Amino acid sequence: MWLAAEQSNSSLIVDDAVMLKIFRRVAAGNHPEAEMGRYLTQHGFTNSPLLLGEVVRIDEQGERHSLAVAQSFIRNQGDAWTWTLSQFARALEALATHEAASDARADDVEDYNTFSATIGRQLAAMHTILAKPTEDEAFHARAATAEDVGQWKARARNLLDNAFDIIDRHGAWEVEADGTAATALMAQRDALMEAMDRMADSGIGSLVCRIHGDFHLGQVLVASGDAFIIDFEGEPARPLEERRSKASPLRDVAGLLRSIDYAVANTRDPKKSLAAPPLAEAARSKFASRLRDCAQRAFLEAYDTGIGDLPGLANRELLGFFVVEKAAYELVYEAGNRPVWISIPLQGLYRLATRVLAPNERAEP
């Protein structure tokens, strides 16, 4: 059975046992999907598809080109993004139904918190394997240097500069809350840049290793209550070597936190779902904030427990740095691809800046 073609590959399921993933963008070098799959399979990580084989072409210069991989097929109930939206919709429906008991509504939220924690545990288990000593240079973990931190700063500064320029050029905002957030962010631009440098500096000596590289709810399969991590290609538009490079595992953590925020934003905005139940704006907003805060907290607590004493991964300043960077990336992306979604990263960046610059005041991650 063929699955719908994705941006960079097509997938074929054979006998509900094997998934053949055929790459549509072929480049010279080791492909991260095959490389990560092989390494995780060899080291006993069972919550991602097992690598069964790889189809490779060697050109006249001896360069390898990965054409496809064969992976174990995971029977599942869909990806975590779709599953999350469904869970949130049911919780909202229960909230909007006067007959729904309060304990039933609490169960809807608690079920999702449990699954968020499951994602945190499995991500931590994967990062723990990727942090183990190895003679394989492609997977040799190390401590972050001042040069690494300098590169992190440069990337974040570029993304933030682009994001602020987009906000500055935007003009009038249709929603008053977005206009308030934009004005506040522009006033905080210099202070946020300075804070980001300080936060990044705290990462010297922290763990650097291979990571997923493009981690979000869509890269997780829901299977009988468990979470399976898939799609190790990294960001398809980036060069192969960059997608194979080592980075802070907290980039993956930041990606999942921001993905939860996106899912909750769909719940908060009834215009994003034609089937959204009628509910007062204040009640919807309060419930959405509770969903986000509890799910993110459950994910982080489980991740922190799972990573143990791996250096730097409990560093909330460094995590904050990567979450702000991710929100800036999202704002730039949405402006160029889905302008109607720009409010989500704008509001996210505003909340994050508030937390970073006024840490004693409560602000959601």
LINTAHU-V356569 format. One record per backbone hydrogen bond with DSSP energy under -0.5 kcal/mol. CO is the residue of the C=O (numbers start at 0). NH is the residue of the N-H. Records with the same first field share a line. If there is no record, write none. Layout:
# LINTAHU-V356569
CO = NH, NH
This chain:
# LINTAHU-V356569
0 = 12
7 = 23, 24
8 = 5
9 = 21
10 = 2
11 = 19
12 = 14
13 = 16, 17
16 = 72
17 = 13, 19
18 = 20, 70
19 = 11, 21
20 = 22, 68
21 = 9
23 = 25
26 = 65
28 = 65
30 = 34
31 = 35
32 = 36
33 = 37
34 = 38
35 = 39
36 = 40, 50
37 = 41
38 = 42
39 = 44
40 = 43
43 = 45
46 = 228
49 = 51, 71
52 = 69
53 = 55
54 = 66, 67
56 = 58, 64
58 = 61
62 = 58
63 = 28
64 = 56
66 = 22
67 = 54
68 = 20, 70
69 = 51, 52
70 = 18
72 = 74
77 = 221
78 = 82
79 = 83
80 = 84
81 = 85
82 = 86
83 = 87
84 = 88
85 = 89
86 = 90
87 = 91
88 = 92
89 = 93
90 = 94
91 = 95
92 = 96
95 = 97
96 = 99
100 = 104
101 = 105
102 = 106
103 = 107
104 = 108
105 = 109
106 = 110
107 = 111
108 = 112
109 = 113
110 = 114
111 = 115
112 = 116
113 = 117
114 = 118
115 = 119
116 = 120
117 = 121
118 = 122
119 = 123
120 = 124
121 = 125
122 = 126
123 = 127
124 = 128
125 = 129
126 = 130
128 = 131
134 = 136
135 = 138
136 = 139
138 = 140
141 = 207
143 = 204
144 = 148
145 = 149
146 = 150
147 = 151
148 = 152
149 = 153
150 = 154
151 = 155
152 = 156
153 = 157
154 = 158
155 = 159
156 = 160
157 = 161
158 = 162
159 = 163
160 = 164
161 = 165
162 = 166
163 = 167
164 = 168
165 = 169
166 = 169
174 = 177, 178
175 = 179
176 = 180
177 = 181
178 = 182
179 = 183
180 = 184
181 = 185
182 = 186
183 = 187
184 = 187
185 = 188
187 = 191
188 = 192
189 = 193
190 = 194
191 = 195
192 = 196
193 = 197
194 = 198
195 = 199
196 = 200
197 = 201
198 = 201
199 = 202
200 = 203
202 = 205
205 = 143
207 = 141
208 = 246
215 = 218
216 = 79, 80, 219
218 = 229
219 = 79
220 = 222, 227
221 = 76
222 = 225
225 = 222
227 = 220
233 = 235
234 = 237
238 = 242
239 = 243
241 = 244
246 = 208
247 = 250
248 = 251, 252
249 = 253
250 = 254
251 = 255
252 = 256
253 = 257
254 = 258
255 = 259
256 = 260
257 = 261
258 = 262
259 = 263
260 = 264
261 = 265
262 = 266
263 = 267
264 = 268
267 = 269
268 = 271
269 = 272
272 = 275
279 = 283
280 = 284
281 = 285
282 = 286
283 = 287
284 = 288
285 = 289
286 = 290
287 = 291
288 = 292
289 = 293
290 = 294
291 = 295
292 = 296
293 = 297
294 = 298
295 = 299
296 = 300
297 = 301
298 = 302
299 = 303
300 = 304
301 = 305
302 = 306
303 = 307
306 = 309
309 = 312
310 = 206
311 = 314
313 = 315
314 = 318
315 = 319
316 = 320
317 = 321
318 = 322
319 = 323
320 = 324
321 = 325
322 = 326
323 = 327
324 = 328
325 = 329
326 = 330
327 = 331
328 = 332
329 = 333
330 = 334
331 = 335
332 = 336
333 = 337
337 = 340
338 = 341
340 = 343, 344
341 = 345
342 = 346
343 = 347
344 = 348
345 = 349
346 = 350
347 = 351
348 = 352
349 = 353
350 = 354
351 = 355
352 = 356
353 = 357
357 = 360
